[in-house]
Amino acid sequence: MSFPCKNSDSRMLEEQERKRKEEEMMRKIQEEVEEREREKEERMREERMREGEEKKRFSDNRGIHSMSLEQKKAYVSGLNFNSYIPSQYHQDIKEILFTNDGKYVFVCKT
């Protein structure tokens, strides 16, 4: 009579183990789904930030293009880049051209 109990205990243990494995697998799947959602949200947030920065640069550059040469010189001198041009060369600058990504080029007399 002890054999049937062992079999039922064994089946019950097997069923519990199967349920445990199934729950673990479902938990892993849920974690993967949540991780993918977090990654997707992070990518979308980064993309929105990039778009905002591009719009700001484009907007800033539109204002730059309408500046006079003297205003452009003052603007470039105001930037904290290593591109300071000594004032003795300012008369040689004919134009300062700006790109949409914030770069600039000096057009000088030859």
C-alpha positions as CSV (number, residue, x, y, z in Angstrom):
1,M,0.0,0.0,0.0
2,S,2.9,2.3,0.4
3,F,3.7,2.2,-3.3
4,P,0.6,4.1,-4.5
5,C,1.5,6.9,-2.0
6,K,5.0,7.1,-3.3
7,N,3.7,7.3,-6.8
8,S,1.2,10.0,-6.0
9,D,3.9,11.9,-4.0
10,S,6.2,11.5,-6.9
11,R,3.6,12.8,-9.3
12,M,2.8,15.6,-7.1
13,L,6.5,16.6,-6.8
14,E,6.8,16.3,-10.6
15,E,3.8,18.5,-11.0
16,Q,5.1,21.1,-8.6
17,E,8.5,21.0,-10.3
18,R,6.8,21.5,-13.7
19,K,4.8,24.4,-12.4
20,R,7.9,26.0,-10.8
21,K,9.8,25.7,-14.1
22,E,6.8,27.1,-16.0
23,E,6.5,30.0,-13.6
24,E,10.3,30.6,-13.8
25,M,10.1,30.6,-17.6
26,M,7.2,33.0,-17.6
27,R,9.0,35.3,-15.2
28,K,12.1,35.3,-17.5
29,I,9.9,36.1,-20.5
30,Q,8.2,38.9,-18.6
31,E,11.6,40.3,-17.5
32,E,12.9,40.2,-21.2
33,V,9.7,42.0,-22.3
34,E,10.2,44.6,-19.7
35,E,13.8,45.0,-20.6
36,R,13.0,45.5,-24.2
37,E,10.4,48.0,-23.4
38,R,12.9,50.0,-21.2
39,E,15.4,49.9,-24.0
40,K,12.8,51.0,-26.5
41,E,11.8,53.9,-24.3
42,E,15.4,54.9,-23.8
43,R,16.0,54.9,-27.5
44,M,12.9,57.0,-28.1
45,R,14.0,59.4,-25.3
46,E,17.5,59.7,-26.9
47,E,16.0,60.3,-30.3
48,R,13.7,63.0,-29.0
49,M,16.7,64.7,-27.3
50,R,18.7,64.5,-30.6
51,E,15.8,65.9,-32.5
52,G,15.4,68.7,-30.0
53,E,19.1,69.5,-30.2
54,E,19.0,69.5,-34.0
55,K,16.0,71.8,-34.0
56,K,17.8,74.2,-31.6
57,R,21.0,74.2,-33.7
58,F,18.9,74.8,-36.8
59,S,17.0,77.6,-35.1
60,D,20.2,79.1,-33.7
61,N,21.8,78.9,-37.2
62,R,19.0,80.7,-38.8
63,G,19.6,83.6,-36.5
64,I,23.3,83.5,-37.2
65,H,22.8,83.7,-41.0
66,S,21.0,87.0,-40.6
67,M,23.8,88.6,-38.5
68,S,26.1,91.2,-39.9
69,L,29.8,90.3,-40.3
70,E,30.7,92.2,-37.1
71,Q,28.0,90.3,-35.2
72,K,29.3,87.0,-36.5
73,K,32.8,87.9,-35.5
74,A,31.6,88.8,-32.0
75,Y,29.6,85.6,-31.8
76,V,32.5,83.4,-32.9
77,S,34.8,85.2,-30.5
78,G,32.3,84.6,-27.7
79,L,32.4,80.8,-28.3
80,N,34.8,79.1,-26.0
81,F,36.6,77.3,-28.8
82,N,40.3,77.5,-29.6
83,S,39.5,79.5,-32.7
84,Y,40.1,83.0,-31.3
85,I,41.4,85.2,-34.1
86,P,43.6,88.1,-33.0
87,S,42.0,91.5,-33.8
88,Q,44.8,92.3,-36.3
89,Y,43.4,89.7,-38.6
90,H,39.8,90.7,-38.3
91,Q,40.1,93.1,-41.3
92,D,41.1,90.0,-43.4
93,I,37.8,88.2,-42.7
94,K,35.3,88.8,-45.5
95,E,32.6,86.4,-44.3
96,I,31.9,83.7,-41.7
97,L,29.8,80.8,-43.0
98,F,27.9,78.5,-40.7
99,T,26.7,75.0,-41.3
100,N,23.5,73.5,-39.9
101,D,25.5,71.4,-37.5
102,G,27.2,74.4,-35.8
103,K,30.5,74.4,-37.7
104,Y,31.8,77.5,-39.3
105,V,34.3,78.6,-41.9
106,F,36.1,81.9,-42.2
107,V,36.4,83.4,-45.7
108,C,39.4,85.7,-45.8
109,K,41.1,88.0,-48.3
110,T,43.9,86.5,-50.3
